[in-house]
Amino acid sequence: MTTTSSPVLSVRDLRVATIGSRPSEILKGISFDINPGEVVCLVGESGSGKSVTSLVTMDLLPEQELRATGGEVLLNGEDILRATPARTKALRGAEMAMIFQEPMTALNPVLRIGLQMEEVYMAHRDMSARDRRAAVLEAFASVQLPDPPRIYDSYPHQLSGGQRQRVMIAMALALKPRLLIADEPTTALDVTTQKQILTLIRQLQDENGTSVLFITHDMGVVVDIADRVCVMRKGEMMESGPVRELLAAPKTDYTKDLLAAIPSLTPPEPVESEDADIVLSVSGFSKEFRLGSALSRIMGRADHAVRAVDDVSFRLRRGRTLGIVGESGSGKSTVARCVMRLEEPSAGAMLLDGQDISHIQGAELMRARQRLQMVFQDPNRSLNPRIPILESLCEGPLNYGRDRAEIRERAVEIMETVGLDPEGLSRYPHQFSGGQRQRIAIARALLMDPEVIVADEAVSALDVSVQAQVLDLLDRIRRERNLSMLFITHDLRVAAQICDDVMVMQKGKVVEMGPASEVLSNPRHAYTAALIDAAPGRSWDFEAGRPVTEVQPA
Amino acid sequence: MTLSAASVLAPRQRRGLPFRRPHWLTTLAVLVLVIIIITGILAPLLAPFEPTELNSMMRLKPSDTTHWMGTDSYGRDMFSRVLYGARISLLVGFGTAIGCLAVGMPLGLISGWFPWADGVLMRIMDGLMAIPGILLAIAVVALTKAGLVTVIIAIMLPEIPQVVRLVRSRVIAIRSEAYVEAARLLGTSSTRIIWRHLLPSTFGPMIVQGTYIYAAAILTEAALSFLGVGIGTETPTWGNIMAEGRLYFAINPWLVFWPAIVLSLCILSINILGDALRDSLDPKMKSRR
């Protein structure tokens, strides 16, 4: 790290506002510098303006909607805000480059990867076709893509998410820019892939001396990659400083709260209640998705079956929380959806209080459903936007023939239980924030008086501070009502905080199951160990505000 | 996490009116339509002559102060005939649009929600769509006696598949939404899910589709009448007025022009209104978060 030379990027009192009859300020005068060879993290919750900052820097603001109203963005001393569009276009790629959250949408799905990569050279460099191809293969090798010639001839959908992100990084770094802007580049990836990509960015940055502006919402990622951190909130810069100093001694209350909200990877002491009766017992459960049309069956072609879940068994005791953790494609959500009978299980038994619910239909299924309720991942989509909250809450109990006036009374009560003002019952979903909507979704499930709540990534779409509150709420409700909970998550930190027992899934199979404290601190399976190892920010103890000196004693 | 440019913009859009202030063209189109509808309804009061009153002294006269649009080959007052013609055209358009929605929406909802019904229903719709609309309509009218109801049914048939497909695609998009799955888990029956969660979300596109059918039906009716297979000449419609005028086009082209101008204005207005409705009801124009 060199801090003696002038900064690569210098943002001075930058202001951005919306365009319209009532303009509102999105960025309220933020300033920061990035020195050569430095990784600066912009961290903040949704709506903090961190992505807008990156778009201004790239001169990619949506023209119809946002406008820079003041300040300057100096790239190597040149003001981007006052440069001509032709000039910023030349700068993009050559001097600064960007990688995005979702590499699939940033790549053209109908062009081979190699050709898309060559376009970068075509636009900026005068090279022969042969040189271009050689340069592309070399670039692919430098981001550690296996078998570059094969990647060159592949289409985007033939690569994995991590490979696509590597291609994006190769493209961004193709012309050796001085500044790389990475906007949540690992958010859509699994933790193990995330770790590889972070290591790669760090490594390439060390080799080439590129400066990196890294945007993230995840403090764990910050720990792993940043030299300096800037904490943003609602368009303002709360504080900035070297990563260790800022994490160890945050100056503002906001940063303190943000750090305090990060769940610890170490589970709390287990509560023993092994004697409680078994509410839900799943045994030998499998789910196959058959791909193949009626036509291909007539033509005698064999069906192509995908085994999403393979021979899964578990028991859920009353008053306990069982976490199902795993990466995307592990089949954890399929288990949840089959338990809820949103999908039909292919084999196996699911006993709810002794009754097999795996194939029941009609009135029987309806009776069983009352005792099982689900909280979905995205609270924006789990409530009908056209229906007032009260109607959404009443829907279930009304189906079971309860009296309307009585449900209304209970709805008011439940709203208070989940920490919302009952006044809100007459409002519509869009009038609430994401966290509030998730509380409403929980209230809706509770109104059914279920015995088991299945939470499918119920806090994954929420900001970390809101996530902590919703987790607390779920845990409190579980204790107060002696509910059992099946908690599906990809986030080990969340699992560590809320689960009594943990079941780790990989490619449809259970690889390890046991009490959370045991599985997470002393994993027996290599995959579990890899998952824990990949959890971002593992080297930092957020509670104590210092680096973790040694790995948990086995 | 969504791209925050989008999340940042949401609050601004939310504050806006549910409907933007209409474009002047939309206002004009509505005005034209209202005038045509009112004059059509009040035709018996407004028309200076009986539309079928013959007057051999006044054949093929040009416009003047008594006969504003002149007279036709039987000496009938063109203005009165066009006024009365509006009644049939508007009635056929309205009847067809309502009829198409009434038949097409339930079929679309069933097709989209119940996979077992989908295959059969959609193949029938594909079959209907394979036959040219006007031919199908002619065939229907030819098989039955031409009258207002048969003409409406004849025009409806080829339009129904469009409605079914539109509703079905909407249902398929929404049926996997978390709130529909949540409703299933709350024990809500299929009929209730369709009624409460699926039906309301099809209203927007259906209103827009309705206006297009309305316009298309008026045109098809005119075409059927022009071809002589529509409503009989004893009842004036824009189509059969034009059909009769065609014979004297060389002597007095206004016999065709007058009904054609009113017809075009009417269709244009309905289509402009439909576009305006689509823009204001389009989910992309409005924040749903």
Interface residues (C-beta under 8 A of the other chain):
Chain A: T18 G20 R22 S24 I26 S46 G47 S48 G49 K50 S51 V52 L55 L61 P62 E65 L66 Q101 E184 T187 H217 M340 L342 M366 R369 Q370 L372 Q373 M374 F376 Q377 D378 N380 R381 S382 L383 N384 P385 R386 I387 E395 G396 N399 Y400 H430 A441 R444 M448
Chain B: M1 T2 L3 S4 A5 S7 V8 L9 P11 R12 R14 R15 E177 A178 Y179 E181 A182 A183 R184 L185 L186 G187 T188 S189 R192 R196 H197 P200 S201 S287 R288 R289
